[in-house]
Amino acid sequence: MKVERYSIPTRFYSLDILRGFAALAVVLFHWRHCFYTGTSHAGFVASNQPYYTTLYFFYEEGQKAVELFFTLSGFIFFWLYAKKINDRQIAFFPFFLLRLSRLYPLHFVTLLTVFVLQWVYRLNFNSYFVYAHNDAYHFVLHLFFASNWGFQEGFSYNGPVWSVSIEILLYVAFFLICWIKKDKLPALFILTMGSYLVFYYKGYPLAQGLFSFFAGGLTYKIFRLNFNAFVTGWRGIVLLGVTLISWIATVLEVCTHYFSQQFVSLLDQLSIHPRYAFLFERGVSIFIGGFLFPLTILALVSLETRRGALGKQLAFVGDISYSSYLWHFPLQLAFVLLANAWGYSQAVFESPMVLLLFFAILIALSGLSHRYFEMPMQRKLRRIWLNN
């Protein structure tokens, strides 16, 4: 029997950092919210935004980080819970209560915060800020984390929480699949591809979440099956190289559209109608969500297993990722209200100093929220619900 020189760490700090920066990427992508005018983001001119040349990739593609969230969740949940569920070491309600104790307190507080701020915004502008469906019905949906389960008329209240709402359903699907022991590699591959086809043809957010989440699960399975090869062998070096090249190619495409231009040029040479260029755009999307993100996770966990704690000093960015994700929209709403009250136009949000101030406050607020509210509430709820 081959003895492993290395063992899987109890925590992957590199994944914490990745999750934290993914949250901040979404925040930067949503900077356009500050230019909302009642019906659209017409005042938002991307090229006028702070540090646009440097941060172009995030201004244009920051929303893709939500898929990265789902993929990270899939890897982490298969790593931490799949075997325990297979072996009946944890039942559904304890598993679900563990997740609710982590997610619900901050969700509830930010929901109430947005409720109040949207009321103030409506008094000033006679409309709601960005997300329009802020009635009692949608408030109840949010109370049950059901804001984007298909019952909604549109986005409402703390709109970015839609992905957390979807993730609740992903937890249910994950638990059931592991409970009936259908979490083997072939079954996960079929589920992942099937979910993508549903998302491609129907556009359902749940299908998008299932695709990314189970792509993360597949990544974990591949990591475990090839553990020694990735951690100790030459394949680990190749994996890092392929990951780096893939990121360079992706950033190059997003920033310059180099590869899509080459593809369209090839279509012209072959006398194929340019409308088929959309196939390349779809291919880029599949590449990022179905290959680049899992590949990045695989490369990081392989490297960290081999080298030890990777980026431990920056792990706090991951600790506050949930806080920064849920607090960023109410903080944007507060900034817009203050700018209006002090007589500033939307142009103030094109100032680098305002952007830096916003991120400084968001990170500080998220840190305080995580340490003094989320973690104490999590411990308290687990003592009450689970006697932990």
PLY file of the C-alpha trace (Angstrom):
ply
format ascii 1.0
element vertex 388
property float x
property float y
property float z
element edge 387
property int vertex1
property int vertex2
end_header
0.00 0.00 0.00
1.38 3.38 -1.01
1.83 5.74 1.94
1.07 9.40 1.34
3.87 11.73 2.37
1.39 14.55 2.71
-2.10 14.85 4.14
-4.89 17.27 3.33
-4.68 20.35 5.59
-7.45 21.14 8.04
-7.82 24.54 6.36
-6.89 25.86 2.95
-5.88 29.48 3.52
-5.42 30.01 -0.22
-9.10 29.23 -0.79
-10.07 31.68 1.95
-8.10 34.38 0.17
-9.62 33.44 -3.18
-13.12 33.64 -1.71
-12.36 37.02 -0.14
-11.07 38.56 -3.34
-14.01 37.08 -5.26
-16.36 38.96 -2.92
-14.45 42.20 -3.49
-14.55 41.60 -7.26
-18.35 41.49 -7.12
-18.35 44.68 -5.04
-16.26 46.47 -7.65
-18.49 45.22 -10.45
-21.48 46.63 -8.54
-19.86 50.06 -8.30
-22.19 50.92 -11.18
-25.05 50.92 -8.66
-23.88 54.33 -7.49
-24.93 55.73 -10.87
-28.48 54.42 -10.77
-31.03 57.02 -11.89
-34.40 55.41 -11.13
-34.73 53.19 -14.16
-31.18 52.32 -15.24
-27.46 52.82 -14.68
-27.39 55.35 -17.50
-24.92 57.58 -15.66
-22.35 54.80 -15.45
-19.51 55.20 -17.94
-17.09 52.36 -17.37
-14.04 54.13 -18.73
-14.53 57.01 -16.26
-14.35 54.79 -13.18
-11.45 54.94 -10.72
-8.40 52.92 -11.79
-10.36 51.61 -14.75
-7.28 50.77 -16.82
-5.83 48.66 -14.00
-9.11 47.15 -12.82
-10.74 46.71 -16.23
-11.06 42.94 -15.80
-13.08 43.33 -12.60
-15.28 46.20 -13.80
-16.22 44.16 -16.86
-16.28 40.56 -15.58
-16.58 40.88 -11.80
-19.99 39.21 -11.84
-18.29 35.94 -12.84
-16.93 35.78 -9.30
-20.36 34.54 -8.18
-19.69 31.36 -10.16
-16.35 31.13 -8.37
-18.21 31.36 -5.04
-20.39 28.42 -6.00
-17.40 26.40 -7.22
-15.48 27.07 -4.01
-18.52 26.03 -1.97
-18.77 22.79 -3.91
-15.12 21.90 -3.30
-15.28 22.81 0.40
-18.53 20.99 1.11
-17.43 17.80 -0.61
-14.15 18.03 1.29
-15.69 18.64 4.73
-19.09 16.94 4.64
-19.53 14.37 1.85
-17.96 11.43 3.69
-19.67 12.34 6.97
-23.04 12.33 5.20
-22.22 9.09 3.36
-21.36 7.45 6.71
-24.46 8.88 8.45
-22.30 10.85 10.88
-24.43 13.94 10.38
-28.18 14.15 9.71
-30.02 16.70 7.60
-31.29 19.03 10.32
-27.97 19.37 12.19
-26.25 19.97 8.85
-28.80 22.59 7.84
-28.79 24.30 11.24
-25.00 24.56 11.07
-25.38 26.52 7.84
-28.25 28.69 9.06
-26.37 29.63 12.23
-23.60 30.99 9.98
-25.68 32.69 7.33
-28.97 33.87 8.77
-28.05 36.44 11.47
-26.21 38.76 9.09
-28.78 38.17 6.37
-31.54 39.30 8.73
-29.65 42.40 9.93
-28.72 43.54 6.42
-32.30 42.91 5.27
-33.61 45.26 7.96
-30.90 47.80 7.15
-31.82 47.85 3.46
-35.53 48.04 4.37
-34.91 51.30 6.27
-32.51 52.78 3.73
-34.81 51.99 0.79
-37.63 53.75 2.64
-35.42 56.85 3.04
-34.33 56.64 -0.60
-37.93 56.45 -1.77
-38.81 59.56 0.24
-36.03 61.44 -1.56
-36.30 60.06 -5.10
-39.84 58.63 -5.31
-38.40 55.29 -6.44
-36.33 52.46 -5.02
-32.57 52.11 -5.40
-31.61 49.51 -8.06
-33.89 46.70 -6.81
-37.54 47.68 -7.19
-39.67 44.91 -5.67
-39.52 46.00 -2.06
-42.99 45.02 -0.85
-44.28 42.81 1.97
-44.43 39.72 -0.24
-40.76 39.92 -1.20
-39.80 40.75 2.37
-41.35 37.46 3.48
-39.43 35.64 0.73
-36.22 37.14 2.09
-37.13 36.08 5.63
-37.14 32.46 4.45
-34.03 32.87 2.24
-36.37 32.25 -0.71
-35.82 35.54 -2.54
-34.68 33.79 -5.74
-36.34 30.40 -5.68
-38.63 31.27 -8.59
-41.46 32.83 -6.56
-40.15 36.38 -6.97
-41.29 39.05 -9.42
-37.77 40.43 -9.62
-34.80 41.41 -7.51
-35.62 42.99 -4.17
-34.16 44.47 -0.98
-30.54 43.32 -0.56
-30.42 42.05 -4.13
-26.94 40.44 -4.13
-28.23 37.92 -1.57
-29.82 36.10 -4.53
-26.73 33.90 -4.73
-26.98 32.98 -1.03
-30.65 32.15 -1.59
-29.63 29.80 -4.40
-26.86 28.33 -2.27
-29.43 27.23 0.33
-31.01 25.03 -2.35
-27.57 23.78 -3.35
-27.00 22.61 0.22
-30.22 20.62 0.08
-29.28 19.03 -3.26
-25.77 18.29 -2.00
-27.00 16.60 1.17
-29.54 14.43 -0.65
-27.03 13.30 -3.28
-24.47 12.39 -0.62
-27.12 10.74 1.59
-28.17 8.36 -1.20
-24.49 7.91 -2.09
-24.76 9.19 -5.65
-21.74 11.45 -5.26
-19.33 9.35 -7.28
-17.35 10.88 -10.13
-19.53 9.69 -13.09
-22.78 10.78 -11.41
-21.32 14.19 -10.55
-20.11 14.66 -14.11
-23.57 13.89 -15.53
-25.22 16.20 -13.00
-22.77 19.00 -13.75
-23.19 18.79 -17.51
-26.95 18.39 -17.26
-27.17 21.47 -15.05
-25.19 23.49 -17.56
-27.49 22.48 -20.42
-30.53 23.58 -18.38
-28.83 26.88 -17.60
-27.81 27.35 -21.25
-31.31 26.80 -22.63
-33.44 28.14 -19.78
-31.18 30.53 -17.89
-32.33 29.36 -14.45
-30.04 30.68 -11.67
-30.44 27.40 -9.77
-29.07 25.48 -12.76
-26.13 27.89 -12.89
-25.50 27.27 -9.19
-25.75 23.49 -9.59
-23.28 23.55 -12.47
-20.67 25.54 -10.56
-21.23 23.83 -7.20
-20.88 20.32 -8.57
-17.95 21.39 -10.75
-16.33 22.21 -7.41
-17.32 18.77 -6.14
-15.75 17.17 -9.22
-12.60 19.17 -8.53
-12.38 17.70 -5.04
-12.92 14.17 -6.33
-10.18 14.63 -8.94
-7.87 16.03 -6.27
-8.40 13.03 -3.99
-8.03 10.48 -6.78
-4.77 12.04 -7.98
-3.54 13.27 -4.61
0.05 11.99 -4.76
0.49 12.92 -8.41
-0.60 16.53 -7.86
1.18 17.04 -4.57
4.47 15.20 -5.04
4.88 14.55 -8.75
5.64 16.55 -11.86
1.94 16.89 -12.60
1.68 19.49 -9.86
4.21 21.71 -11.65
2.39 21.25 -14.95
-0.90 22.08 -13.20
0.48 25.38 -11.92
1.85 26.23 -15.36
-1.43 25.47 -17.13
-3.34 27.50 -14.54
-1.09 30.52 -15.00
-1.27 30.33 -18.81
-5.07 29.97 -18.64
-5.40 33.08 -16.48
-3.14 35.08 -18.79
-5.19 33.99 -21.80
-8.47 34.84 -20.04
-7.35 38.30 -18.94
-5.95 38.94 -22.42
-9.27 37.98 -24.02
-11.37 40.05 -21.61
-9.12 43.09 -21.85
-8.36 43.05 -25.60
-10.83 40.55 -27.14
-7.77 39.19 -28.93
-8.92 35.58 -29.33
-12.48 36.48 -30.30
-11.14 38.79 -33.00
-8.97 35.97 -34.31
-11.98 33.65 -34.29
-14.15 36.09 -36.23
-11.30 36.61 -38.71
-11.11 32.84 -39.21
-14.88 32.68 -39.82
-14.52 35.36 -42.48
-11.73 33.44 -44.19
-13.89 30.31 -44.19
-16.89 32.32 -45.49
-18.90 31.45 -42.36
-21.47 33.98 -41.17
-20.14 36.14 -38.31
-23.27 35.45 -36.23
-21.64 32.18 -35.24
-19.12 34.21 -33.27
-21.51 33.86 -30.33
-20.28 30.27 -30.10
-16.87 31.59 -29.14
-18.37 33.86 -26.48
-20.28 30.91 -25.07
-17.09 28.88 -25.17
-15.25 31.55 -23.17
-18.01 31.44 -20.55
-17.79 27.64 -20.29
-14.01 27.85 -20.14
-14.04 30.28 -17.21
-16.75 28.60 -15.15
-16.14 24.99 -16.06
-12.37 24.89 -16.45
-10.51 27.97 -15.19
-12.14 28.21 -11.77
-11.88 24.47 -10.95
-8.31 24.44 -12.32
-7.38 27.38 -10.09
-8.78 25.68 -7.00
-7.01 22.45 -7.88
-3.69 24.23 -8.36
-3.99 26.15 -5.08
-4.92 23.17 -2.90
-2.18 21.05 -4.48
0.42 23.76 -3.86
-0.76 24.45 -0.31
-0.80 20.76 0.59
2.78 20.51 -0.60
4.18 23.74 0.85
2.06 24.19 3.98
-0.07 27.21 4.92
-0.26 29.47 1.88
-1.11 33.09 2.57
-2.16 32.60 6.18
-1.61 36.27 6.95
-4.26 37.27 4.40
-6.84 34.66 5.39
-8.91 37.35 7.14
-10.01 38.48 3.66
-11.84 35.17 3.38
-13.20 35.40 6.91
-14.97 38.65 6.06
-16.08 37.62 2.56
-19.68 36.94 3.58
-19.81 40.23 5.50
-18.39 42.27 2.65
-20.76 40.62 0.19
-23.89 41.31 2.24
-22.89 44.76 3.51
-21.75 46.24 0.21
-25.18 47.04 -1.20
-26.56 48.77 1.94
-23.28 50.68 2.21
-23.60 51.82 -1.42
-27.15 52.90 -0.68
-25.94 54.89 2.34
-23.18 56.53 0.26
-25.70 57.59 -2.41
-28.05 59.04 0.21
-25.22 60.96 1.88
-23.93 62.29 -1.46
-27.42 63.55 -2.27
-27.86 65.10 1.18
-24.53 66.93 0.89
-25.28 68.19 -2.62
-22.88 66.02 -4.62
-23.72 64.72 -8.09
-23.10 61.16 -9.25
-19.75 62.30 -10.64
-18.34 62.12 -7.10
-18.30 58.33 -7.43
-15.78 58.63 -10.25
-13.27 59.89 -7.69
-10.53 57.41 -6.71
-10.63 58.77 -3.15
-14.34 57.97 -2.82
-13.77 54.44 -4.09
-10.89 53.91 -1.65
-12.94 55.38 1.20
-15.83 53.05 0.37
-13.62 49.95 0.38
-11.87 51.04 3.58
-15.21 51.45 5.37
-16.57 48.21 3.89
-13.56 46.17 5.03
-13.59 47.74 8.50
-17.35 47.24 8.84
-17.07 43.66 7.62
-14.28 42.90 10.07
-16.27 44.29 12.99
-19.41 42.52 11.84
-17.61 39.18 11.55
-15.85 39.38 14.89
-18.43 41.01 17.13
-21.73 39.91 15.60
-21.57 36.95 13.20
-19.24 34.69 15.17
-20.87 35.34 18.59
-24.33 34.78 17.08
-23.15 31.61 15.37
-21.81 30.21 18.63
-24.94 31.21 20.53
-27.32 29.66 18.00
-25.32 26.44 17.85
-25.44 26.18 21.63
-29.21 26.65 21.57
-30.01 24.49 18.53
-27.33 21.82 18.66
-25.88 21.98 22.17
-22.46 22.63 20.59
0 1
1 2
2 3
3 4
4 5
5 6
6 7
7 8
8 9
9 10
10 11
11 12
12 13
13 14
14 15
15 16
16 17
17 18
18 19
19 20
20 21
21 22
22 23
23 24
24 25
25 26
26 27
27 28
28 29
29 30
30 31
31 32
32 33
33 34
34 35
35 36
36 37
37 38
38 39
39 40
40 41
41 42
42 43
43 44
44 45
45 46
46 47
47 48
48 49
49 50
50 51
51 52
52 53
53 54
54 55
55 56
56 57
57 58
58 59
59 60
60 61
61 62
62 63
63 64
64 65
65 66
66 67
67 68
68 69
69 70
70 71
71 72
72 73
73 74
74 75
75 76
76 77
77 78
78 79
79 80
80 81
81 82
82 83
83 84
84 85
85 86
86 87
87 88
88 89
89 90
90 91
91 92
92 93
93 94
94 95
95 96
96 97
97 98
98 99
99 100
100 101
101 102
102 103
103 104
104 105
105 106
106 107
107 108
108 109
109 110
110 111
111 112
112 113
113 114
114 115
115 116
116 117
117 118
118 119
119 120
120 121
121 122
122 123
123 124
124 125
125 126
126 127
127 128
128 129
129 130
130 131
131 132
132 133
133 134
134 135
135 136
136 137
137 138
138 139
139 140
140 141
141 142
142 143
143 144
144 145
145 146
146 147
147 148
148 149
149 150
150 151
151 152
152 153
153 154
154 155
155 156
156 157
157 158
158 159
159 160
160 161
161 162
162 163
163 164
164 165
165 166
166 167
167 168
168 169
169 170
170 171
171 172
172 173
173 174
174 175
175 176
176 177
177 178
178 179
179 180
180 181
181 182
182 183
183 184
184 185
185 186
186 187
187 188
188 189
189 190
190 191
191 192
192 193
193 194
194 195
195 196
196 197
197 198
198 199
199 200
200 201
201 202
202 203
203 204
204 205
205 206
206 207
207 208
208 209
209 210
210 211
211 212
212 213
213 214
214 215
215 216
216 217
217 218
218 219
219 220
220 221
221 222
222 223
223 224
224 225
225 226
226 227
227 228
228 229
229 230
230 231
231 232
232 233
233 234
234 235
235 236
236 237
237 238
238 239
239 240
240 241
241 242
242 243
243 244
244 245
245 246
246 247
247 248
248 249
249 250
250 251
251 252
252 253
253 254
254 255
255 256
256 257
257 258
258 259
259 260
260 261
261 262
262 263
263 264
264 265
265 266
266 267
267 268
268 269
269 270
270 271
271 272
272 273
273 274
274 275
275 276
276 277
277 278
278 279
279 280
280 281
281 282
282 283
283 284
284 285
285 286
286 287
287 288
288 289
289 290
290 291
291 292
292 293
293 294
294 295
295 296
296 297
297 298
298 299
299 300
300 301
301 302
302 303
303 304
304 305
305 306
306 307
307 308
308 309
309 310
310 311
311 312
312 313
313 314
314 315
315 316
316 317
317 318
318 319
319 320
320 321
321 322
322 323
323 324
324 325
325 326
326 327
327 328
328 329
329 330
330 331
331 332
332 333
333 334
334 335
335 336
336 337
337 338
338 339
339 340
340 341
341 342
342 343
343 344
344 345
345 346
346 347
347 348
348 349
349 350
350 351
351 352
352 353
353 354
354 355
355 356
356 357
357 358
358 359
359 360
360 361
361 362
362 363
363 364
364 365
365 366
366 367
367 368
368 369
369 370
370 371
371 372
372 373
373 374
374 375
375 376
376 377
377 378
378 379
379 380
380 381
381 382
382 383
383 384
384 385
385 386
386 387
